[in-house]
Amino acid sequence: MGGAEVAVKEITNHLTDIDFDLITLRFSEDHKEKEKIGNCNVYRLNTSKNLFPFKAYLFATKLHKEKSYDATWAVMANWAGFAALFFKLSFPNVPYLLNLQEGDSFSYIKSRVWFVYPLFRRIFLRADVIQPLSNYLADWARSMGYKGRIEIIPNGVDFQRFENFNQKEFDSNNVVIITTSRLVEKNAVGDIIESLKFLPQNVSLKILGTGPLEKSLQLKAKSLQLDKRVEFLNHIPNEDLPKYLHKADIFVRPSLSEGFGISFIEAMAAGLPVIATPVGGIVDFLEDEETGLFCKVKNPESIAKAVERLISDKTLRSKIITNAKKMVKERYDWDLVAKEMKERVFNLF
């Protein structure tokens, strides 16, 4: 599960007075075609990604005749967005909510949908409410020509699950950097690996996540003779993530683009100082030298300098950890996010 999937699970579990039906792909034969998970009826369709928008729309139409839906909710302007658009065109009186969670750059997304771009824009234009996670994503909605209601509500975190009550003593002689992300270009994991060239031998890196760049990143670590300081831990289930964060000292993700970035919030809740780039939705929650440190985009040496500051400046590190945890608890707990979703979005329908 990524950030979007966790968000759906948490929001539907918290809003028990609303019934949710989820239509998604059946990614594996091990998955049931229909089951109830928490407060959500999950329907999995045996189809390809390309055909999913059409089959999901037809399946939703069938369910609508039985249940008479009060609203549709598209999680991201992707395949689900097309399905929700088709449904909206068929049932214009049913309110349509579009949730924006995209992390890729807008130029990259546009390059992927150029052949259906006019139709893609209508995913935005036909929405009754758009709920982006950040100001950055809200600006995207406006740039697509949307002039309707926008409610910025971020994703959240299960603060108690991530909070570390037994924070390990920081040891400057054995510093562990951790990053959690898909191994794709936008997350710039290669820049973290390269930053180790500028750091002492006692600084190591743990990489949690998989992706198409995994082999090339492993080769990069080896070619730079850093493979003994870099550990690839592959996919870690979300429920196991806190224990890995609690064993680390600094969280780094020098993103090239980011719609919001729940991984940063989770690291803050776990008591780790965060180093990130000032791109996209990150600037909504990270204030330099207050709730984290900024590094430059595509600049491994800049990452190393930020790491060195957190190693050498105990006062700064302590201030950042305290401020960030306080912010997450007050602004990003799932109880608060679900309440905002109900009051500012679902109660509109």
HELIX and SHEET records of a PDB file:
HELIX    1   1 GLY A    3  HIS A   14  1                                  12    
HELIX    2   2 PHE A   52  LYS A   67  1                                  16    
HELIX    3   3 TRP A   79  SER A   90  1                                  12    
HELIX    4   4 PHE A  106  ARG A  112  1                                   7    
HELIX    5   5 TRP A  114  VAL A  116  5                                   3    
HELIX    6   6 TYR A  117  LEU A  125  1                                   9    
HELIX    7   7 ASN A  135  SER A  143  1                                   9    
HELIX    8   8 PHE A  159  PHE A  162  1                                   4    
HELIX    9   9 GLU A  185  ASN A  187  5                                   3    
HELIX   10  10 VAL A  189  SER A  195  1                                   7    
HELIX   11  11 LEU A  196  PHE A  198  5                                   3    
HELIX   12  12 GLU A  214  SER A  223  1                                  10    
HELIX   13  13 ASP A  227  ARG A  229  5                                   3    
HELIX   14  14 ASN A  238  ASP A  240  5                                   3    
HELIX   15  15 LEU A  241  HIS A  246  1                                   6    
HELIX   16  16 ILE A  262  ALA A  269  1                                   8    
HELIX   17  17 GLY A  280  ASP A  284  5                                   5    
HELIX   18  18 PRO A  300  SER A  312  1                                  13    
HELIX   19  19 LYS A  314  ARG A  331  1                                  18    
HELIX   20  20 TRP A  334  ARG A  344  1                                  11    
HELIX   21  21 PHE A  346  LEU A  348  5                                   3    
SHEET    1   A 3 PHE A  20  LEU A  25  0                                        
SHEET    2   A 3 CYS A  40  LEU A  45  1                                        
SHEET    3   A 3 LYS A  34  ILE A  37 -1                                        
SHEET    1   B 4 THR A  72  VAL A  75  0                                        
SHEET    2   B 4 TYR A  96  LEU A 100  1                                        
SHEET    3   B 4 VAL A 129  PRO A 132  1                                        
SHEET    4   B 4 ARG A 149  ILE A 150  1                                        
SHEET    1   C 6 VAL A 230  ASN A 234  0                                        
SHEET    2   C 6 VAL A 203  LEU A 208  1                                        
SHEET    3   C 6 VAL A 175  THR A 180  1                                        
SHEET    4   C 6 ILE A 250  ARG A 253  1                                        
SHEET    5   C 6 VAL A 274  ALA A 276  1                                        
SHEET    6   C 6 LEU A 293  PHE A 294  1                                        
END                                                                             
